[in-house]
Amino acid sequence: MKVLLLGATGNLGIRLIPALLLHNHSVVAFVRSSSKLSSLLPPTLLSQIVVVEGDAKSSGSIKKAILDNNCDAVVNTAGLAALMPWQKSELPRIFEAVVQATKVSGMERNKALRVWFLGGMGLLDMPGTRSIVGDYLPIYREHLPNLALLNSISTETIRWSILCPSVMTPRSSTVELPMQAPTGNLIVSATVPPHWKNVWVRKIPLLGPFIVLGLNAGQYTTKLEDNAELIASDLEKGGDEWVGKKVGVWDASQEKHAKK
């Protein structure tokens, strides 16, 4: 599969390059600065991909990159949501541009593109509470209209999924092939966070939902490489398992370590 990757110089994007190559995809990296990407990637990886410079806020530029390179899929990890509601970032404009470009490209080719987006854990439905982002902690609110935009579009127009991790940390500081073999520790589920503990304290008036959030929030750190592997392997499978869904992840090794 030929994949257009936006945000290739970011923490997740840079690790998606070897992951996608390992799963037999052709990678077209859409970046603002090719020199920055060159400084981050070893020559052995850089020589295996196509690099296109452009503005991720321009749907026309993204569409051109898709059509000129005959891409079948798009992965967007570009942009960071503003932390507080009074702050603004470029993410909404990037998100809307990617949606528009993939929608129009698919219509012109008469085939919906497969697209992975990056969101945040607060978009998931958390049993025993309401949304962290929406009701309790007004942070990263820009993810909400992004999800609403996706939900307004038929999956026959864009075959989208949105990955909703919490904190992601690197397993290794190096980016290379061959990648370290996947650990198999990443547990994935649609709509709700995997391994969520909907404990009895949720019934305590007023405080219950906050306690449930507190008991669960700290256990959802995952590895950047594992999330990259999830996306790359899903694209290789070519199925519909996560299409039209928000996707939660949990690292099962945390429980293993806790039991030792």
N, C-alpha and C positions, 0 to 999 in steps of 0.2 A: 504494500500500500504506500502511496506517496503522501507524505504528511507535511502540511505547512505548520511550522512551530513558531508561535509568537511568544516573546519573553524568553528567548533562548539564552540570554546572559544572566537571568535570575537564578536563584538557588535551586528551584525545581526545574526550570527550563534547561539549565546546563546539564543536569543529570538525565533529562529526557533524551538528549542526543544519543549517548551510548545505549540507553535502554531501547530506543526505537530502532537503532541499527542492529542491535542484538536480536530483535524480533523481525528482522528482514524487511524493515520499512526503508524507503528512501526519504531523506530528510531535507526539507527546504526551510532554512532558518530565516525568519523575517525579523530583522533587527534595525534599530536606529543607527548603530555604529558597527560596521564590520570589523574595524580595528579593535574595538573592545572585545568582540567575540574571539578574534584571533589571539588576543592576549590571554584568554581564559582556557582555550582548547589546545591540546597538544596537536601538532601537525598531522599525526596519524588519524585523528578524528576529523580535523578540519578538511582534509583532502577527500573525505567520503561524503561530504554534504554540499548542498548548494546554498549560497548565502545571498539574500536579497535585502537591500537597504530600503527602508520606507517608514512611513509614519503610521503607527498602530491606531491612531485616531481617525485615519482616513479609510473609509470603507472602499473607496475607489482603488486605493493602493493595494489593499488586501485582496480585493476581487481580482485585480490584475495579476497578483502573485499566484493566486489559486489557478486562474485560467491559463496563464502563460506556462505554468509548470505542471499543468494537468493533475492537480492534487485531488486525492479522494477523501482526505480527512484534514481537519484542522485541530490543533491543540493550542488553547490560549492560556498562558500563564502570565501574560503581561499586565502590569498595573497592580497597585496596592490600594486597598480600601482605606479611606481615612478612618482613624481610630474613633474620634468623637463626632457627634452629629453636626456640630457647627464647623467642622473642618471639611475641606473639599479635596478631592484627588482627581486624577485623570482617568481612574478606572471606569466610571460610568460611560464616558465617551468612547473608551477603548472597547468596552463590552458591547455597546450599541453598534459600533463600527464593525466588529467581528460578526455579530448577528446579521446585520444588513448584508455584509459581503458574502457570507456563506449562504444566506437565503437567496440572493439574486444569482449567485454562481450556480447553485443547484437548479434554479428555475431555468437558467439559460442552457444547462446541460441535461435538463430533464431527469435529474437524479439527485436526490437529497444527499448532502455531505454528512459524514460522521464527524461530530464536533465534541470535544471535551473542553469544559470550562473549569476554572478554579474559583471556588467560593470559600466559605468558612463554616465551621462547625455549628455556629449559631443558626444556620438555615435549617438544620435538622429538627424533626419533631422529637421532643424529649418527654417521655412518659412521666407523669407526676408533676409536670411543670407546664408553663407555657414557654414560648420562645425566649431564649436568653436575649437575643438581639432585640426582639420586638417589645418585650414587656418588662424585663427585669434589669438588664444591663444595656443601656442605649449606646452600644459600641458597634463599630463596623456596619452602620446602618445602610451604607451604599450597596451592600450585597442584596438587600431586600428588593429594590426595584429591578436589579439585574435578574433575580429569580422570577419576578413577576413578568418581565419581558419574555423570558424563556417559556413560561407557562402559557403565555398568550399565543404561542406559535405551535402549530401542529408538528408532531414528530415526522410527519410525511414531508414536511418542508425542510426541517433541520433535524437530523437524528442526534439530538444533544444529550449530554450528561453533564452534571456539575459535581465535581469532587469537593467534599466539605470536610477537610481535616481541621484539627486543632493545630497546635504547635508542631512544626516539622523541623527536625534536626538532621545534620549530615552524619552518615555512618563513616564516611571517609572524606578527606579534604581533596583528594585527587579525582579527576574525571578521566576515565580511560576505558579502553577495551582490551581484553575481556573484562566485563563487569564482574564484581563479586556475585556469586550465585545467590539468588533470592533465598531468604531465610524461611519463607513459608509462614512467617509469624503474623502477617497482615490479615486481619479478619475484616470482611467487607459486608455491608448491608445497605439496603435502600431505605430511604426516608427517615429511619431512626438510627441513632448511634449503636454500633454493635456493643454487646456486653453492658448495656446501660442498666444500672441498679435502681429499680423503681421501688425503693424500700418503704416500709410502713410509715416512716416519719413524714411522708408527703401529706398525711391526713391531719397533721398539726395545723390548726388555723393560722393563717398569715405566714408563719415562719416555715411551714412544711416544704413548700417549693424551693425556698432558698437553701434549706438543708440538703435536699436532694441534689440540687445543682452543685453544692459544695462537695458532697461526697463523690460525685462523678467527675467533676471538671478536671481534676489533676491527672487522670489516668489515660488521657487521649493523645499524648505525644507520640508521634510516629516518625519514621525515618524518610528522608527525602527520596532515597534510592528505592524504597519499597513502594512509595506512591508513584514514582516514575515507572516502575515495573508494572504496576497495576494498569496504568493507562496504555503502555506499550503492548502488553499481553492481550488486553481487551481488544485493541485495534487489530491485532493479528488474528484473533478468533473470529472477528467480524460478525458477532452475534448481536442480539437485541437485549441482552440481560440487563444492561444499565441504561438503555435508551429512554429518555423522558423522565429520568429519575435524579434526585439528589442522593449522593453516595457518601456514606459515612465509613470511617476506617478506625481500627483499633489494633494496637500491637500486642498480640497475645504473650509475647515474651515478658511483658511487665508482670503478668500474673505468675509466670514460672519463677521469676526472680523473687517475687513476694513470698512464695512458698518455701524458698530455700532457707 
